[in-house]
Amino acid sequence: MLEKLYEKIWRRIGGKPWTEIIREDAQREPLLYLLIFLAGGIFLAIKAKQHWWQILLGFTLGILVGHLWW
């Protein structure tokens, strides 16, 4: 059942894996994705209260590593 659902979605989005679609989109609009991840980090930092600096450090390292890898 999940296989058929995935196949329907696959055909609808053009026969590409969703990771490739996201990668192409992120290469067209890198600032948008950086802002999305920044907003996610800030949201988690607000929710984490006293451990905010650990979460922001993790997001910063993730953005740097992701930027260099991509």
N, C-alpha and C positions, 0 to 999 in steps of 0.2 A: 504494500500500500504506500509506504513512504517513498519507495523507488518510483512509482508512477507519479506521485506528487512532485518529486524532484525533477522528473523528466518534463512535466508540464511547465514548471517554472523555468527550466533550462531552455526550452523552446521559446518561451515568451520573452526572455531577456536576450535572445540572440545567440544562443548556443555557446556562451562563454561562462566560465566559472565566476561566481560572485566576487572572489578575491581579485581576479583580473579586472573586473569592472571597477571595483573600488580603487585598485592601483592606478588605472588609467584616469579616473576622476581625480584622485589625489595629486596626480602629476599635473593636471590642468588647473586645479585650485588648491595649491599647497597651504595657502594662508587659512582657508576655510577649515581644513582638517587640523591645523595647529590650534586654531581658536576653539574647535570642538573639544580637543583633548585638554586644552587649558581650562575650559569651562568645567569639564568633567573632574579635573584635578581640584579646582577650587570648590566644587560642590562636595567632593569627598572630604576635603580638608575641613570644610565647615561642619560636616557630619561627624568627623573624627575628633573634634575639639582639641584635646591636649596632644594628640599624636599627628597634628596637621603637618608638621615639618617633615616627618618620615614619608607621608604620602606625596607631598609636593616634590621631595627629592626623588622618589621613585618615578613620578611622572616626568620630571625633568630629564632624568637619565634615559627613560624610555623614548622620549622625543629626540634626544640627541642620538641615541643608538639607531633609532628608526630613520632619522634623517640621513645619517652617514651610510646606513645599509642600502637605502632606497636609491 
